[in-house]
Amino acid sequence: MEPVLYTFRRCPYAMRARLALYQAGIRYEHREVELKAKPEAMLRVSPKGTVPVLIRTDGTVIDESYPIMLWALQHADPDHWLEVDMNLANALIRTNDTEFKPWLDRYKYPVRFTEQAIVEARDMGVKFIEQLERRITDNSGLGLADRRWTLVDAAIFPFVRQFAGVDRQWFDSSPYQQTGLWLRSWEQSSLFEVIMKKHRVWQEETVPAG
């Protein structure tokens, strides 16, 4: 019996959970969901209805991406992603999730906001990108917390990818060249290629009446 992961391919939270699970070599049943039609089986174990949701083999549920990452890497950590200053890791990931992500959403979904609000959202998001740029530069262009990839890079990369993807031409010509190189190294990695493979939407089996 394998753990079950409810996930959505393009969700950055689900991406980082899949990155850690794959990195740890944990096999799991992949259940791709359609967020507009969430399966009842997922809602029964996690009523808040967000992905990722991991059901472990003992039946316990983890329905937050960062705890899934920690659980996976505590199981196996071949490239020592957890060997990092965890105070720094937690601080950067918290800033990403609570400060950068709301501005990213406002920047990414322009139909909901005025042009002025979109520019403001990008400018506010850039403050975090500037912080990442300094950290990557200090680490010789290799990582956010060390001169290699760690838990921090895997947790933040999917969100930077979304931010850059809103206007890739602008991002690529921006002053944040080290961040751009770091982003491309993740995008071109075999790790990212594996976790972004397409899956059919999972269909819950129904028991015939009678």
C-alpha positions in Angstrom: 0.0 0.0 0.0 1.3 3.4 -1.0 0.5 6.9 0.3 -2.1 8.8 -1.7 -1.5 12.3 -3.0 -4.3 14.6 -4.2 -2.6 17.1 -6.4 -3.0 19.6 -9.2 -0.3 19.8 -11.8 0.1 23.6 -12.0 -0.4 24.5 -8.3 2.9 25.7 -6.8 2.0 24.3 -3.4 1.4 20.9 -5.0 4.6 21.2 -7.0 6.8 21.7 -4.0 5.2 18.7 -2.3 5.8 16.5 -5.4 9.4 17.8 -5.6 10.1 16.6 -2.0 8.3 13.3 -2.4 10.2 12.5 -5.6 13.5 13.7 -4.1 12.9 11.4 -1.1 12.1 8.5 -3.4 8.6 8.0 -1.9 6.3 6.1 -4.2 2.7 7.3 -4.0 -0.7 7.0 -5.8 -1.0 10.2 -7.8 -4.6 11.5 -7.9 -4.8 14.5 -10.2 -7.8 16.6 -9.4 -9.8 19.3 -11.2 -10.1 22.2 -8.8 -13.5 23.2 -10.1 -14.8 19.7 -9.4 -13.0 18.5 -6.3 -13.6 14.8 -5.6 -15.7 13.9 -2.6 -13.0 11.5 -1.5 -10.6 14.3 -1.1 -13.1 16.6 0.7 -13.9 13.8 3.2 -10.3 13.7 4.4 -9.6 17.4 4.0 -12.8 19.6 4.0 -10.9 22.8 3.2 -10.6 21.6 -0.3 -7.1 22.7 -1.2 -4.2 20.7 -2.7 -1.9 19.0 -1.9 -3.4 16.4 0.4 -1.3 13.4 1.4 -2.9 10.4 3.0 -0.1 8.3 4.6 -0.2 4.6 4.8 -1.4 4.7 8.4 -4.4 6.8 7.3 -3.2 10.0 8.8 -3.6 13.1 6.6 -1.2 16.0 5.9 -3.0 18.7 4.0 -0.3 21.5 3.9 2.6 21.5 1.4 5.4 22.4 3.7 4.7 19.7 6.3 4.5 17.2 3.4 7.9 18.3 2.3 9.4 17.9 5.8 7.7 14.5 6.3 9.1 13.3 2.9 12.6 14.5 3.5 12.7 13.2 7.0 12.0 9.8 5.4 14.9 10.1 3.0 17.1 13.0 2.1 19.8 11.8 -0.4 21.0 15.3 -1.4 20.8 16.7 2.2 18.1 19.3 1.5 17.4 19.4 5.2 21.0 20.3 6.1 20.3 24.0 6.1 19.8 26.7 8.6 16.2 25.9 9.5 15.5 29.3 11.1 16.5 30.9 7.8 14.5 28.3 5.8 11.4 28.8 7.8 11.7 32.6 7.6 12.1 32.7 3.8 9.3 30.2 3.2 7.0 32.1 5.6 7.7 35.3 3.7 7.0 33.6 0.4 3.7 32.1 1.6 2.3 35.0 3.6 3.7 38.1 1.9 4.9 37.3 -1.7 2.1 34.9 -2.6 -0.8 37.4 -2.1 1.0 40.0 -4.4 1.7 37.2 -6.9 -2.0 36.4 -7.1 -2.9 40.0 -7.7 -0.2 40.2 -10.4 -1.1 36.9 -12.0 -4.9 37.5 -12.4 -5.1 40.9 -14.1 -8.8 40.6 -15.0 -9.7 41.1 -11.3 -7.7 44.3 -10.8 -7.0 47.6 -12.4 -3.8 48.2 -14.4 -2.5 50.4 -11.6 -3.2 47.6 -9.0 -1.3 45.1 -11.2 1.7 47.3 -11.5 1.6 47.8 -7.7 1.4 44.1 -7.2 4.4 43.5 -9.4 6.4 46.2 -7.6 5.5 44.7 -4.2 6.4 41.2 -5.4 9.7 42.5 -6.7 10.7 43.3 -3.1 10.9 39.6 -2.4 12.7 38.9 -5.7 15.3 41.5 -4.7 15.8 39.6 -1.4 16.2 36.3 -3.4 18.6 38.0 -5.8 20.9 39.1 -3.0 20.9 35.6 -1.4 21.6 33.8 -4.7 24.4 36.2 -5.5 25.9 35.7 -2.1 25.8 31.9 -2.8 27.6 32.2 -6.1 24.3 31.9 -8.1 23.6 28.4 -6.8 21.0 28.5 -4.1 19.0 30.6 -1.7 20.4 29.3 1.6 23.6 27.6 0.5 25.8 27.0 -2.5 23.5 24.2 -3.6 19.8 23.4 -3.7 18.1 22.8 -0.4 14.6 22.6 1.0 14.3 26.4 0.6 14.9 26.4 -3.1 12.4 23.6 -3.8 9.7 25.4 -1.6 10.1 28.8 -3.3 11.0 28.0 -6.9 7.4 27.2 -8.0 6.2 30.6 -6.9 9.0 32.5 -8.6 8.2 30.5 -11.7 4.7 31.8 -11.6 5.8 35.4 -11.0 8.2 35.3 -13.9 5.7 33.6 -16.2 3.2 36.5 -16.0 5.5 38.5 -18.2 8.6 36.5 -19.0 10.0 39.1 -21.4 10.0 41.7 -18.6 11.4 39.3 -16.0 14.2 38.1 -18.3 15.3 41.7 -19.0 15.0 42.8 -15.4 18.0 43.4 -13.1 17.4 40.1 -11.4 19.7 38.1 -13.5 21.0 35.7 -10.9 17.4 34.8 -9.9 16.7 34.3 -13.6 19.6 31.8 -14.0 18.6 30.0 -10.8 15.0 29.8 -12.1 16.1 28.4 -15.4 18.3 25.8 -13.8 15.3 24.5 -11.9 13.0 24.6 -15.0 15.6 22.7 -17.0 16.2 20.0 -14.3 15.2 16.4 -14.7 13.6 16.7 -11.3 11.2 19.3 -12.5 10.5 17.4 -15.7 9.5 14.3 -13.8 7.1 16.0 -11.3 5.4 18.0 -14.2 4.4 15.0 -16.2 0.7 15.1 -17.1 -1.8 12.8 -15.5 -5.4 12.1 -16.3 -7.9 13.6 -13.9 -8.6 11.0 -11.2 -12.1 9.6 -11.2 -13.6 8.3 -8.0 -15.1 4.9 -8.4 -18.7 4.7 -7.6 -20.5 1.6 -6.2 -23.6 0.7 -8.2 -26.9 1.0 -6.3 -28.5 -2.2 -5.1 
